[in-house]
């Protein structure tokens, strides 16, 4: 059990209106239209056409080559949510006219807590992979770990830059919560907590992946790097937290 498992998903049993803070989830069905090969003015127009909060639109202007990854992260989250809840009454279905997660996202509930956790994790995960694969000019592999270990193998390959992925997820998602809700708003505090819970699952479950080099399959030289957990593993851990989610009480 990882140490962060003790931090559960939280929810409040009050009905709160959906705000601009969650409109960005539509990127799960929109970003295929983003074409990063055009000049900056055209890209800015594409960002303006997306259903985003003004802050996210500005992020899109400055990090256009990562916005497609945000959409990929949402899509990954939708698919994993549907897999984890495939035998439940609520199964993360897409609402009418393509609305992501339908009316469930409007409710402060265990389900919306899971959605916050899985989508923030999905964005961090997808952005991290985009950086590692060289699909963005803003980030790259984490080369801060180098040299040999006491076990004799060499740090090499591409350490996944999870710190950057988490930073970008906070910039794109959390900052909108800060800008659109009052400081002590219960839904804001719940969402920020659950966003962080989802992202920390990735950080706390990074693993060392290795590759052998040598003649005839001999492992004379072994290089290793930090890799992200498989996304279904992230989904399963979040689902476990969903099953034990705690209600929050606020004076508001």
N, C-alpha and C positions, 0 to 999 in steps of 0.2 A: 504494500500500500504506500503510495507516495505521500510525502508529508503534507502536501497541499490538499489532499483528499478531505481533510477535516473542515475545509472551507466549503460549505454547501451552497448550492443554488438557493436563492431567496426569492420570495414572492410576497405580494401584499394582496389582501382580499378586498380590494376596492375597485370600482369601475372608473377607468381613466381614459380620456380621449386620446386617440392616436394623433401624434403631431408630426411635424416635418422630420423629427428625429429618426423615423423609421422608413421614410419614403425611399431611401437609398437601396432598400432590398430589391426594388424593381430592376436594379442592375443585373440581377441574375438572369433576366430575359432581354436586356438591352445592349450589353456591351459587345455583342457580335457586330454591331454597327460602327464601333470605333475603329477607325483606320488611321494608324499612327504613321503612315507613309506620306501623308499630306503636310503641307507647310503649316506653320504655327497658327495663322489666322483661321484656317479651315478646322484645325483641331480645337481651337477655342470655341468655334461655332458648334462643334459636336458636343463639347462639354455643356454648352448652354442649352442644348436640346434634351439633355438627360434630366430626369426627375430628381434633382438634388437640392439640398439646402445650399444657401449661398456660400457658406464656408466650404462645403464639399466641392462646389463648383470651382472655387478658387484652387483647391487642392488638385482638382482635375486639370486646370490650366497649367499648373506647375509640375505635375507628375502624370502627364497624359499616358506615358508608356506603362504605367502601373494600373490604370483604371480598368483595362481589360482583365487584369489579374484579380481585381476586386470582384468583378462580375463572375469570374471563374470560382472564386472563393464562395460566393453566395450560392452558385449552382451546386458546388460540391456539398455545401451545407444542406441544401434542400434535399439532395439525393440521400445523404446520410441520415437526415432526420426521418425521411420516409422509410428507410431501411430499419432504423431503430424502433419505429412505432408502427411497423407494418401489421401487427396483430392487435393494435389498440383502436378504440373507437375514433380517437383523434390520430390521424396518420400523416400529419404535415401536408395535407393536400393543398394544391394551388387553388386559390379562389376563382370566382367567376371573372372573366375578362383578364385573366392572367395575374390577378393580385396575389402577391407572394404571401403564403400562409393564411390567406383569407382573413375572416374577422377575428381569428384567435389572437392575432398580434395586437388587437386593440385592448385586450383584457390583461390586467395584472394578475398573472396566474403562474402555476408551475410550468405550463406550456410556453408562455411567453418568456419565462426565465430560461428555459432550455433554448429557445430561439435566439435569445441574446448571446448565450454562451457559445452555441454552435456556429453562429454567423461571424462573431468576432474572431473565433478560432479559425474559421474558414478563410477569412481575409488575411490574417497573419500567416497562415500556412501557404496560401497561394502566392502572396507577395514574396515570402521567403524563397519559394521555389523559383519564382521568376528572376529574382536576384541571382540565385545560384546558377541558373541557366543562361545568364547574360542577356536577359530580355529587357533590361532597364539600364539607362545611363546613370541612374542615381545610386546604385548599390551593386555589390558583388559578393563573392565568397568571403567568409570571415577567415582571414589569414593570421589572426592573432595567436593561434596555437600552432607552434612549429617545433621541430626537433625530435629527438628520440625519447621514448619512455623507458622506465626501468625494465619493462617486459621485453624491450628490444625492438619494438616495431616503430615505424616512422610516422609522425603526423604528416599527412599530405592530402591530396585530393581537394575537395571543396567542402569545407565546414559550412553547414547551412547557417546563414546570417539571421538567426531567429530574433536577435535583439532589434534588427532593423524591421523585420516583419511585424513584431509587436508594436514598435514605435509607430509604424505607418497605420496599423489598425487603430491605435489610440487616436492618432491625428484625424483619421477619416471618420471614425464612429463616435468615440467618446466626446470629442470636442463639440459635436452637435448637441449632445445631451447637456453639456455645460452652457451652451449658448441659448438653448430653447426652453429650458426649464428653470424654475426658481431654485436657489441654492439648496434648500432643504426639502425639495419636492420628493415625496416617497418613491415615485416611479423613476426619477433620475438616480437616486441612490441605489435602488434595486438594479437598474440596468447597468450602471457602472460597475457594481459588484459582480454581476453575472458576466459582463464582458471580460473582466479581468480573470474570473474563474476559468473561462474557456481558453483564454490565451495561455494561462499558467500551466494548463495541462500539457501543452506542447513543450514549453520550456522544461518542465519537470520530467519529461519522458523522452528527451533526446537520447539517442543511442549511438554507440560507436560501430560504424560499418567499416569493414576491412576488405582489402583485395590483395591476393598473393601474386608475386612476380617471381618467375624462375623457370628454368628449363624443365620440360616434361611434367609440369604441374607441381614441381617442388616449390615450397613456400620459403625460398631463400630470403626474399625481401617482402615485407608486409607493410603496406601503407594503409592508414586508417583516417577516418574523418567523422565528424559529428553529423548525424542524419536525423531528420524529423521522424516521429512515429507515423505509422500508416494512419490515414484519416479515420478509417473504421475503428481503430483503437481509441482515438480521441472521442469519437461519437459514443462508444461503449462506456467510457469513463464518465462522460457527461450524462448519459442515460442513468448510470448508477446514482449520480448526484440528484437527478430529477426525481428518482424514486424515494429519496430521503430529504427532499427539499424542505426548508423551514420557512414558516411564515414570519414576516417582519412586522413589528409594531412601531408606529411613528406618532409623534405629537405634531400635528400639521394643521 
